[in-house]
Amino acid sequence: MNASNDKRQVLSSLYLAALILSSFVFTSAFIHPFEPAKLYALRIMTLLLLLIVPGGKFGFGWQRLDIVFIAYLGWQILSIPFTGTWASGRTALETSVLIGLVYLVLRGGINKHLSFAHLSRLIVVAAFIQSAIAILQHLDFFPWTEGFFSGFESQATGTLGGANILGAFLGLSIPFVIHLLASRKSKSKLGWFLALVVIIVALILSKSRGAWLAACFGLVVMNWRHIRHVLATLVKKKVLLLFASIIVLVAICVSAKGIYELNPASANGRLFIWCVALDMIRDHWLLGVGHGSFDMQWLEYQGAHFASGFIATDPGRAVSLVSAHSQLLNNFAETGVIGLSLFLLLFTVAFRQLIKSTQHGKPEDIVLISALTILFVHGMVEDVLISIPVQLLLVIILAMPLRHPAEEQVKTNSQKVFSKWLYVVVIPLLLFASLSTHISIQGELLSKEGRELTGSNKWEAGIAKYVSALEYQPNNHELIFSLGAAYSMIGESTKAIELIEESKEGLLDKNQYIALGKAYLDLKDYEQALYNLNKVLYYYPGLISPHFWISRAYYEMGDLQNARNELQVILDAKIELVSPEIEMVKRDARRVLNQINSRSMIPRGEK
């Protein structure tokens, strides 16, 4: 018995390490972007789990939920070559494969080595750590992410890449910590109560309103038996029922209005994003645009939305996105009606199996029903599964209902065959993953140094770092663009244009067109300069800086009237959130307009 408990503790610690490391390997102050570092952690931890899970006892009988989940991941992978691009979908492809492997590891080991209590503690400890970090961030006592999210509504982000993702992570943990608080002995209750308080405080500080609503729905589901009993009592007293219904309805309306009023701009922006995403879905409803390729399509659809004349919001709301800010819409847009159907089927099968379990004397599964409800409700208003740690939580929750060995038929012979191949395949893969991870991280660190140098106008030194980083990450399109933009700043425009055009294979951003416009201006190719700068305004009609460069192109072409018109647009623009950069552009526009009116020349290096 002691040996079995020790094994459970070891495996529980390994799963906890995989969950924490995937979100905590690098904080934003160390490295950017977030996902590559987390993907490397997921890559190595997946192989370690495969290596350590006892091979001779690894195996399970396939059930309906297994088939649906693997089919869902499989269609994500297939959608990339069908409709997406390898350049943009490479990370999404590997993530889907690794998440599938983690699920198989959990299914093969969870029945015999981990109890519901072990996995509940795993989830709560990970959430507690993220909550503590979020609270420290709010108090400015966590320097590793200080200032990175200065423009965000909330500074409480944990190490997950955003406040909404933190909200999803914490919301999912609440049913488990309540379960532990209700079921553990008196010595443990104080610890779990403290964890619950810290998690709730961090959830509030995240200002993730979608997570708040989802958590409320989940708690209602978790306590539905008690609520149903109260409703049954109220039904017998019709006057009391009517009074209670009015109170609940008013409370819902007041809460909805209050949540909206907390940040109307955010709510309106979310509606705008969904409106544009629906345009994408309309054109790619069957197969989607390809898993991981939403960002490669977004700008074109945003530009078409503004150009259509039917504008749901002001042009200043234009943004650059990697997801639809709704799990349902994002699945629909990227993987079509097939992917969305598999996603909905996955939750349907999971809910049905869990409800059936509760009817057969497994009341702890109400915790899983509550957690899935939280994830699904939050997924309506946020793409919660864009984060690897949240995906890992989903995998754990889906594997838990199938932990009962009596319901499975396991074939011993197939287990032994798998056991032999497990070590033959996993050990070389682990060595390869460790080496490739080390190489990739070296490239990211060099890239970070390059950004710091170019940010200080040390262009040549920054270029040298970028070139070195490309030796480690030759397919990093963000890095390729950064190198091209740096070359444009030192006058090597031809090389800059070549690199920036290459970066478009896996990256689509307004800054690429701005940099191209400036590079073509330096080459006196005014037609291409105007094309690229006007493309920026097509995507972002509310920007004013492209008008300055367009005015310079017109001036050098001898079209003084259009040059004046572009500068006047800058001066007449009404900006709600004025920044030092915008003020500088307005000052420069006023100065240059005076020069044009006095027939002065625009200095070649003018900004």
C-alpha positions as CSV (number, residue, x, y, z in Angstrom):
1,M,0.0,0.0,0.0
2,N,2.8,2.4,0.9
3,A,4.6,1.6,-2.4
4,S,1.4,2.4,-4.3
5,N,1.0,5.6,-2.5
6,D,4.6,6.6,-3.1
7,K,4.1,5.9,-6.8
8,R,0.9,8.1,-6.8
9,Q,2.8,10.9,-5.2
10,V,5.6,10.7,-7.7
11,L,3.3,10.7,-10.7
12,S,1.2,13.4,-9.3
13,S,4.3,15.5,-8.9
14,L,5.2,14.9,-12.5
15,Y,1.8,15.9,-13.8
16,L,2.0,19.0,-11.6
17,A,5.4,19.8,-13.0
18,A,4.2,19.5,-16.5
19,L,1.3,21.8,-15.8
20,I,3.3,24.4,-14.0
21,L,6.4,24.4,-16.3
22,S,4.2,24.8,-19.4
23,S,3.1,28.2,-18.0
24,F,6.1,29.2,-16.0
25,V,9.2,28.3,-17.9
26,F,9.7,31.9,-19.1
27,T,7.9,34.9,-17.9
28,S,7.3,37.8,-20.2
29,A,10.3,39.8,-18.9
30,F,12.6,36.9,-19.9
31,I,11.4,36.1,-23.3
32,H,8.8,36.9,-26.0
33,P,6.6,35.5,-27.5
34,F,5.1,33.3,-24.8
35,E,4.0,30.2,-26.7
36,P,7.3,28.8,-28.0
37,A,8.8,28.6,-24.5
38,K,5.7,26.8,-23.2
39,L,5.7,24.5,-26.2
40,Y,9.2,23.5,-25.4
41,A,8.2,22.7,-21.9
42,L,5.2,20.7,-23.1
43,R,7.4,18.8,-25.6
44,I,10.0,17.7,-22.9
45,M,7.4,17.0,-20.2
46,T,5.3,14.9,-22.5
47,L,8.2,12.7,-23.4
48,L,9.3,12.4,-19.7
49,L,5.8,11.3,-18.8
50,L,5.9,8.7,-21.6
51,L,9.2,7.5,-20.3
52,I,8.3,7.3,-16.6
53,V,4.8,5.8,-16.8
54,P,5.4,2.1,-16.2
55,G,5.3,0.5,-19.6
56,G,4.1,-2.9,-18.6
57,K,1.0,-1.5,-16.9
58,F,0.2,1.1,-19.5
59,G,-2.9,0.6,-21.5
60,F,-6.7,1.1,-21.7
61,G,-9.7,0.1,-23.6
62,W,-11.0,2.7,-26.0
63,Q,-14.2,4.5,-25.1
64,R,-16.4,6.9,-27.0
65,L,-14.9,10.0,-25.3
66,D,-11.4,8.9,-26.3
67,I,-12.5,8.5,-30.0
68,V,-14.2,11.9,-30.1
69,F,-11.3,13.7,-28.5
70,I,-8.7,12.1,-30.8
71,A,-10.9,12.8,-33.8
72,Y,-11.2,16.5,-32.7
73,L,-7.4,16.8,-32.5
74,G,-6.9,14.8,-35.7
75,W,-9.2,17.2,-37.6
76,Q,-7.3,20.1,-36.3
77,I,-4.1,18.6,-37.7
78,L,-5.7,17.7,-41.1
79,S,-7.1,21.2,-41.5
80,I,-3.6,22.7,-41.7
81,P,-2.6,21.2,-45.1
82,F,-6.1,21.3,-46.4
83,T,-6.8,25.0,-45.9
84,G,-4.0,26.6,-43.8
85,T,-0.3,27.0,-44.3
86,W,2.6,25.1,-42.7
87,A,4.4,28.3,-41.8
88,S,1.5,29.6,-39.7
89,G,0.2,26.2,-38.4
90,R,3.5,24.5,-37.5
91,T,3.2,25.4,-33.8
92,A,-0.5,24.6,-33.7
93,L,0.3,21.2,-35.3
94,E,2.9,20.2,-32.8
95,T,0.7,21.4,-29.9
96,S,-2.2,19.2,-31.0
97,V,0.1,16.2,-31.3
98,L,1.6,16.7,-27.9
99,I,-1.7,17.3,-26.2
100,G,-3.0,14.1,-27.8
101,L,0.0,12.2,-26.3
102,V,-0.5,13.7,-22.9
103,Y,-4.2,12.6,-23.0
104,L,-3.1,9.0,-23.9
105,V,-0.6,9.1,-21.1
106,L,-3.2,10.2,-18.6
107,R,-5.7,7.6,-19.9
108,G,-3.0,4.8,-19.6
109,G,-1.8,5.8,-16.2
110,I,-4.6,7.5,-14.5
111,N,-6.7,4.4,-13.7
112,K,-4.0,2.7,-11.8
113,H,-1.8,5.4,-10.4
114,L,-3.8,8.6,-9.7
115,S,-6.9,9.2,-7.7
116,F,-9.4,12.0,-8.1
117,A,-8.0,13.6,-5.0
118,H,-4.5,13.5,-6.4
119,L,-5.5,15.2,-9.6
120,S,-7.7,17.7,-7.7
121,R,-4.7,18.8,-5.6
122,L,-2.6,19.0,-8.7
123,I,-5.0,21.5,-10.3
124,V,-5.5,23.6,-7.1
125,V,-1.7,23.9,-6.4
126,A,-1.0,25.1,-9.9
127,A,-3.9,27.6,-9.7
128,F,-2.7,28.8,-6.2
129,I,0.8,29.5,-7.6
130,Q,-0.6,31.5,-10.5
131,S,-3.0,33.3,-8.1
132,A,-0.1,34.3,-5.8
133,I,1.9,35.6,-8.8
134,A,-1.1,37.6,-10.0
135,I,-1.7,39.2,-6.7
136,L,2.0,40.2,-6.5
137,Q,1.8,41.6,-10.0
138,H,-1.2,43.7,-9.0
139,L,0.8,45.1,-6.0
140,D,3.9,45.6,-8.2
141,F,5.9,43.1,-6.2
142,F,6.6,40.7,-9.1
143,P,9.3,42.3,-11.2
144,W,9.6,39.5,-13.8
145,T,6.6,40.8,-15.6
146,E,6.6,44.4,-14.5
147,G,5.6,46.8,-17.2
148,F,5.0,44.2,-19.9
149,F,1.2,44.5,-19.6
150,S,1.2,48.2,-18.8
151,G,-1.3,48.9,-21.6
152,F,-3.7,46.1,-20.4
153,E,-6.8,46.6,-18.3
154,S,-5.4,44.3,-15.6
155,Q,-1.8,43.8,-14.5
156,A,-2.8,40.5,-12.8
157,T,-1.9,38.0,-15.6
158,G,0.1,35.3,-13.9
159,T,2.6,33.8,-16.3
160,L,-0.1,32.6,-18.7
161,G,0.1,35.4,-21.3
162,G,-3.0,37.4,-20.4
163,A,-5.6,38.2,-17.8
164,N,-8.4,36.3,-19.7
165,I,-6.3,33.2,-19.8
166,L,-5.5,33.5,-16.1
167,G,-9.2,33.9,-15.5
168,A,-9.9,30.7,-17.4
169,F,-7.2,28.8,-15.5
170,L,-8.4,30.0,-12.1
171,G,-12.1,29.5,-12.9
172,L,-11.5,25.9,-13.8
173,S,-9.8,25.3,-10.4
174,I,-12.6,26.6,-8.2
175,P,-14.8,23.5,-8.2
176,F,-11.8,21.3,-7.3
177,V,-10.7,23.5,-4.4
178,I,-14.3,23.6,-3.1
179,H,-14.4,19.8,-3.4
180,L,-11.2,19.5,-1.4
181,L,-12.4,21.9,1.2
182,A,-15.6,19.9,1.7
183,S,-14.0,16.5,1.7
184,R,-10.6,16.8,3.5
185,K,-9.9,16.4,7.2
186,S,-9.9,19.3,9.6
187,K,-6.1,19.7,9.4
188,S,-6.3,20.3,5.6
189,K,-9.3,22.5,5.6
190,L,-7.5,25.7,6.6
191,G,-5.0,25.3,3.7
192,W,-7.7,24.7,1.1
193,F,-9.7,27.6,2.4
194,L,-6.7,29.8,2.1
195,A,-6.2,28.6,-1.5
196,L,-9.8,29.3,-2.3
197,V,-9.6,32.9,-1.0
198,V,-6.3,33.6,-2.9
199,I,-7.8,32.1,-6.1
200,I,-11.0,34.2,-5.8
201,V,-9.0,37.4,-5.1
202,A,-6.8,36.8,-8.1
203,L,-9.8,36.0,-10.3
204,I,-11.3,39.3,-9.4
205,L,-8.1,41.2,-10.0
206,S,-7.8,39.6,-13.5
207,K,-10.9,41.6,-14.4
208,S,-11.8,38.8,-16.7
209,R,-15.6,39.3,-16.8
210,G,-16.1,36.2,-18.9
211,A,-14.4,34.1,-16.3
212,W,-16.5,35.6,-13.6
213,L,-19.8,34.7,-15.4
214,A,-18.5,31.2,-16.2
215,A,-17.5,30.6,-12.6
216,C,-21.0,31.6,-11.5
217,F,-22.6,29.2,-14.0
218,G,-20.3,26.4,-12.8
219,L,-21.1,27.0,-9.1
220,V,-24.8,26.9,-10.0
221,V,-24.3,23.5,-11.7
222,M,-22.2,22.3,-8.8
223,N,-24.9,23.1,-6.3
224,W,-27.8,22.3,-8.6
225,R,-29.3,19.6,-6.2
226,H,-29.7,22.2,-3.4
227,I,-31.0,24.8,-5.9
228,R,-33.5,22.3,-7.3
229,H,-34.7,21.5,-3.8
230,V,-35.3,25.2,-3.1
231,L,-37.1,25.6,-6.4
232,A,-39.3,22.6,-5.6
233,T,-40.2,24.3,-2.4
234,L,-41.0,27.6,-4.2
235,V,-43.2,25.9,-6.8
236,K,-45.6,24.9,-4.0
237,K,-45.9,28.6,-3.0
238,K,-46.7,30.4,-6.2
239,V,-46.5,34.0,-4.8
240,L,-43.1,33.3,-3.3
241,L,-42.0,31.8,-6.6
242,L,-43.1,34.8,-8.5
243,F,-41.4,37.1,-6.1
244,A,-38.1,35.1,-6.2
245,S,-38.2,35.0,-10.1
246,I,-38.5,38.8,-10.3
247,I,-35.6,39.2,-7.9
248,V,-33.4,36.8,-9.9
249,L,-34.4,38.4,-13.2
250,V,-33.6,41.9,-11.8
251,A,-30.3,40.6,-10.4
252,I,-29.3,39.1,-13.7
253,C,-30.1,42.4,-15.6
254,V,-28.3,44.6,-13.1
255,S,-25.3,42.2,-13.1
256,A,-25.2,42.2,-16.9
257,K,-25.4,46.0,-17.1
258,G,-22.8,46.4,-14.4
259,I,-20.3,44.0,-16.1
260,Y,-20.8,45.9,-19.4
261,E,-20.3,49.3,-17.7
262,L,-17.1,48.1,-16.2
263,N,-15.5,48.5,-19.6
264,P,-17.9,49.3,-22.4
265,A,-15.1,49.7,-24.9
266,S,-13.9,46.1,-24.3
267,A,-17.5,44.7,-24.7
268,N,-18.0,46.7,-27.9
269,G,-14.7,45.6,-29.2
270,R,-15.6,42.0,-28.6
271,L,-18.8,42.4,-30.6
272,F,-16.7,44.0,-33.5
273,I,-14.3,41.0,-33.5
274,W,-17.2,38.5,-33.6
275,C,-18.8,40.4,-36.5
276,V,-15.6,40.2,-38.6
277,A,-15.0,36.6,-37.6
278,L,-18.5,35.7,-38.9
279,D,-17.5,37.2,-42.3
280,M,-14.5,34.7,-42.3
281,I,-16.8,31.9,-41.3
282,R,-19.2,32.7,-44.1
283,D,-16.5,32.3,-46.7
284,H,-14.9,29.2,-45.1
285,W,-17.8,27.5,-43.3
286,L,-17.0,23.9,-44.4
287,L,-13.3,23.4,-43.8
288,G,-12.2,26.6,-42.2
289,V,-9.0,28.6,-42.8
290,G,-6.8,26.0,-41.2
291,H,-5.9,25.4,-37.6
292,G,-3.6,28.1,-36.3
293,S,-4.2,30.3,-39.4
294,F,-6.8,32.8,-38.0
295,D,-4.2,35.5,-37.7
296,M,-3.1,35.1,-41.4
297,Q,-6.7,35.9,-42.5
298,W,-7.8,38.5,-39.9
299,L,-6.3,41.7,-41.4
300,E,-7.8,41.1,-44.8
301,Y,-11.3,40.5,-43.3
302,Q,-10.9,43.5,-41.0
303,G,-10.0,45.7,-43.9
304,A,-12.9,44.4,-46.0
305,H,-15.3,45.0,-43.1
306,F,-14.3,48.7,-42.9
307,A,-14.2,49.1,-46.7
308,S,-17.7,47.6,-47.0
309,G,-19.4,50.7,-45.6
310,F,-21.2,48.6,-42.9
311,I,-19.1,49.5,-39.9
312,A,-20.1,48.0,-36.6
313,T,-17.7,50.3,-34.7
314,D,-15.3,53.1,-35.2
315,P,-12.1,52.5,-37.3
316,G,-10.0,53.2,-34.3
317,R,-11.1,49.9,-32.9
318,A,-9.0,48.0,-35.5
319,V,-6.7,45.4,-33.9
320,S,-4.3,42.6,-34.9
321,L,-5.6,39.2,-33.6
322,V,-4.5,35.6,-33.4
323,S,-8.0,34.3,-32.4
324,A,-11.7,35.2,-32.5
325,H,-12.0,35.8,-28.7
326,S,-14.6,33.0,-28.7
327,Q,-13.7,29.3,-28.6
328,L,-16.8,28.4,-30.6
329,L,-16.2,31.0,-33.3
330,N,-12.5,30.3,-33.4
331,N,-13.1,26.6,-34.0
332,F,-15.6,27.4,-36.6
333,A,-13.4,29.9,-38.4
334,E,-10.2,27.7,-38.3
335,T,-11.6,24.2,-38.7
336,G,-15.0,24.8,-40.2
337,V,-18.3,23.2,-39.4
338,I,-16.6,19.8,-39.0
339,G,-14.2,21.0,-36.3
340,L,-17.0,22.9,-34.5
341,S,-19.2,19.8,-34.6
342,L,-16.5,17.6,-33.1
343,F,-15.9,20.2,-30.4
344,L,-19.5,20.3,-29.5
345,L,-19.8,16.5,-29.7
346,L,-16.8,16.3,-27.3
347,F,-18.5,18.3,-24.6
348,T,-21.8,16.5,-25.3
349,V,-20.3,13.0,-24.8
350,A,-18.3,14.2,-21.7
351,F,-21.4,15.7,-20.1
352,R,-23.5,12.6,-20.8
353,Q,-20.9,10.3,-19.4
354,L,-20.4,12.4,-16.3
355,I,-24.2,12.8,-15.6
356,K,-24.5,9.0,-16.0
357,S,-21.7,8.5,-13.4
358,T,-23.4,10.7,-10.9
359,Q,-26.5,8.6,-11.2
360,H,-24.5,5.5,-10.5
361,G,-23.1,6.6,-7.2
362,K,-20.1,8.7,-8.3
363,P,-21.1,12.2,-6.9
364,E,-17.5,13.5,-7.2
365,D,-18.1,13.8,-11.0
366,I,-20.4,16.7,-10.4
367,V,-17.1,18.6,-9.9
368,L,-16.0,17.7,-13.4
369,I,-19.4,18.7,-14.8
370,S,-19.0,22.1,-13.1
371,A,-15.5,22.5,-14.4
372,L,-16.6,21.6,-18.0
373,T,-19.5,24.0,-17.7
374,I,-17.1,26.8,-16.7
375,L,-14.8,26.1,-19.6
376,F,-17.7,25.9,-22.1
377,V,-19.4,29.1,-20.9
378,H,-16.2,31.0,-20.8
379,G,-15.4,29.6,-24.3
380,M,-18.4,31.4,-25.7
381,V,-16.7,34.8,-25.1
382,E,-13.0,34.0,-25.0
383,D,-10.7,31.6,-26.9
384,V,-9.6,29.9,-23.7
385,L,-7.9,27.0,-25.3
386,I,-5.3,29.2,-27.0
387,S,-3.2,28.7,-23.9
388,I,-1.3,25.4,-23.4
389,P,-1.8,25.2,-19.6
390,V,-5.6,25.5,-20.1
391,Q,-5.5,22.8,-22.7
392,L,-3.7,20.6,-20.2
393,L,-6.4,21.3,-17.7
394,L,-9.0,20.2,-20.2
395,V,-7.1,17.0,-20.9
396,I,-7.0,16.2,-17.2
397,I,-10.7,16.9,-16.8
398,L,-11.6,14.7,-19.8
399,A,-9.4,11.8,-18.6
400,M,-10.9,11.8,-15.1
401,P,-14.3,10.4,-16.0
402,L,-12.6,7.3,-17.6
403,R,-10.5,6.5,-14.5
404,H,-12.7,3.5,-13.5
405,P,-10.8,0.3,-14.5
406,A,-13.8,-1.9,-14.1
407,E,-15.3,-0.3,-17.2
408,E,-12.3,-1.0,-19.5
409,Q,-11.0,-4.0,-21.3
410,V,-7.2,-4.0,-21.5
411,K,-5.3,-6.4,-23.7
412,T,-2.1,-7.6,-22.0
413,N,-0.3,-8.6,-25.1
414,S,-0.8,-5.2,-26.8
415,Q,0.5,-3.6,-23.5
416,K,3.7,-5.6,-23.7
417,V,4.3,-4.7,-27.3
418,F,3.7,-1.0,-26.6
419,S,6.0,-1.3,-23.5
420,K,8.9,-2.5,-25.6
421,W,8.5,0.2,-28.3
422,L,7.9,2.9,-25.7
423,Y,11.5,3.1,-24.6
424,V,13.0,2.5,-28.0
425,V,11.1,5.5,-29.4
426,V,10.8,7.8,-26.5
427,I,14.5,8.0,-25.4
428,P,15.8,9.2,-28.8
429,L,12.9,11.6,-29.0
430,L,13.6,12.9,-25.6
431,L,17.3,13.6,-26.5
432,F,16.2,15.2,-29.8
433,A,13.6,17.4,-28.1
434,S,16.1,18.5,-25.4
435,L,18.7,19.4,-28.1
436,S,16.2,21.2,-30.3
437,T,14.7,23.0,-27.3
438,H,18.1,24.2,-26.3
439,I,18.9,25.4,-29.8
440,S,15.5,27.2,-30.1
441,I,15.9,29.0,-26.7
442,Q,19.4,30.2,-27.7
443,G,17.8,31.7,-30.8
444,E,15.0,33.4,-28.8
445,L,17.5,34.8,-26.3
446,L,19.6,36.3,-29.2
447,S,16.4,37.7,-30.7
448,K,15.5,39.3,-27.4
449,E,19.0,40.9,-27.3
450,G,18.5,42.1,-30.8
451,R,15.2,43.8,-29.9
452,E,16.8,45.5,-26.9
453,L,19.6,46.9,-29.1
454,T,17.4,48.1,-31.9
455,G,15.1,49.6,-29.4
456,S,18.1,51.7,-28.3
457,N,18.8,52.7,-32.0
458,K,21.9,50.5,-32.0
459,W,20.9,49.1,-35.4
460,E,24.1,47.4,-36.5
461,A,24.6,45.6,-33.2
462,G,20.9,44.5,-33.3
463,I,21.2,43.2,-36.8
464,A,24.2,41.1,-35.8
465,K,22.1,39.5,-33.0
466,Y,19.2,38.9,-35.4
467,V,21.5,37.2,-37.9
468,S,22.9,35.0,-35.2
469,A,19.4,34.2,-34.0
470,L,18.3,33.1,-37.5
471,E,21.0,30.5,-37.5
472,Y,19.1,28.8,-34.6
473,Q,15.6,29.7,-35.8
474,P,15.6,30.0,-39.7
475,N,11.8,29.6,-39.9
476,N,10.9,32.3,-37.3
477,H,9.0,34.8,-39.5
478,E,8.7,37.4,-36.7
479,L,12.5,37.3,-36.4
480,I,12.9,37.6,-40.2
481,F,10.6,40.7,-40.2
482,S,12.6,42.3,-37.3
483,L,15.8,41.8,-39.3
484,G,14.2,43.3,-42.4
485,A,12.9,46.3,-40.4
486,A,16.3,46.9,-38.9
487,Y,18.0,46.9,-42.3
488,S,15.5,49.5,-43.5
489,M,16.6,51.8,-40.7
490,I,20.2,51.8,-41.9
491,G,19.3,52.4,-45.5
492,E,19.7,48.9,-46.9
493,S,16.2,49.0,-48.4
494,T,16.6,46.3,-51.0
495,K,17.7,43.7,-48.5
496,A,14.9,45.0,-46.1
497,I,12.2,44.5,-48.7
498,E,13.4,41.0,-49.5
499,L,13.3,39.9,-45.9
500,I,10.0,41.6,-45.0
501,E,8.3,40.0,-48.0
502,E,9.7,36.6,-46.9
503,S,8.2,37.1,-43.4
504,K,4.7,37.3,-44.9
505,E,4.7,33.5,-45.3
506,G,4.0,33.1,-41.6
507,L,3.2,36.5,-40.3
508,L,0.8,39.2,-41.3
509,D,1.1,42.5,-39.4
510,K,0.5,46.2,-40.2
511,N,4.1,47.0,-39.3
512,Q,5.3,45.0,-42.2
513,Y,3.5,47.3,-44.6
514,I,4.7,50.4,-42.8
515,A,8.3,49.2,-43.0
516,L,7.8,48.3,-46.7
517,G,6.4,51.7,-47.4
518,K,9.4,53.4,-45.9
519,A,11.8,51.2,-47.7
520,Y,10.2,51.9,-51.1
521,L,10.3,55.6,-50.3
522,D,14.0,55.4,-49.8
523,L,14.3,53.6,-53.2
524,K,12.1,56.3,-54.7
525,D,9.6,53.7,-55.8
526,Y,6.6,55.9,-54.9
527,E,4.0,53.6,-56.5
528,Q,4.9,50.7,-54.3
529,A,5.3,53.0,-51.3
530,L,1.8,54.3,-51.7
531,Y,0.4,50.8,-52.2
532,N,1.9,49.5,-48.9
533,L,1.1,52.6,-46.9
534,N,-2.5,52.7,-48.1
535,K,-2.7,49.0,-47.3
536,V,-2.0,49.9,-43.7
537,L,-5.0,52.3,-43.8
538,Y,-7.1,49.7,-45.4
539,Y,-6.5,47.4,-42.4
540,Y,-6.4,50.3,-39.8
541,P,-8.4,53.3,-41.0
542,G,-8.0,55.0,-37.6
543,L,-4.1,55.2,-37.8
544,I,-2.6,58.6,-38.5
545,S,1.1,57.9,-38.8
546,P,0.8,56.3,-42.4
547,H,-0.7,59.6,-43.6
548,F,2.6,61.3,-42.7
549,W,4.6,59.0,-44.9
550,I,2.0,59.1,-47.7
551,S,2.3,62.9,-47.7
552,R,6.0,62.6,-48.1
553,A,5.5,60.3,-51.1
554,Y,3.1,62.8,-52.7
555,Y,5.5,65.7,-52.0
556,E,8.4,64.0,-53.6
557,M,6.2,63.2,-56.6
558,G,5.4,66.9,-56.9
559,D,1.7,66.5,-55.8
560,L,1.6,69.2,-53.2
561,Q,-2.2,69.3,-52.9
562,N,-2.4,65.6,-51.9
563,A,0.6,66.0,-49.6
564,R,-1.3,68.9,-47.8
565,N,-4.5,66.8,-47.7
566,E,-2.7,63.9,-46.0
567,L,-1.1,66.2,-43.4
568,Q,-4.4,67.9,-42.7
569,V,-6.0,64.4,-42.0
570,I,-3.5,64.0,-39.2
571,L,-4.2,67.5,-37.8
572,D,-8.0,67.0,-37.9
573,A,-8.0,63.5,-36.4
574,K,-9.7,63.3,-33.0
575,I,-7.9,60.8,-30.9
576,E,-9.5,59.5,-27.7
577,L,-6.4,58.2,-26.1
578,V,-3.6,60.6,-26.8
579,S,-0.1,59.3,-26.4
580,P,3.4,61.0,-26.7
581,E,3.8,59.2,-30.1
582,I,0.6,60.7,-31.5
583,E,1.4,64.1,-30.2
584,M,4.8,63.9,-31.9
585,V,3.2,62.9,-35.2
586,K,0.8,65.8,-35.0
587,R,3.6,68.3,-34.3
588,D,5.6,66.9,-37.2
589,A,2.6,67.2,-39.5
590,R,2.0,70.8,-38.5
591,R,5.7,71.7,-39.0
592,V,5.9,69.9,-42.4
593,L,2.6,71.5,-43.6
594,N,4.0,74.9,-42.8
595,Q,7.1,74.0,-44.8
596,I,5.1,72.9,-47.8
597,N,3.0,76.0,-47.7
598,S,6.2,78.0,-47.7
599,R,7.6,75.8,-50.5
600,S,10.3,74.4,-48.2
601,M,12.0,71.0,-48.9
602,I,11.3,68.1,-46.7
603,P,14.6,66.9,-45.2
604,R,15.5,63.4,-46.4
605,G,15.7,61.8,-42.9
606,E,12.6,63.6,-41.6
607,K,10.1,61.7,-39.4
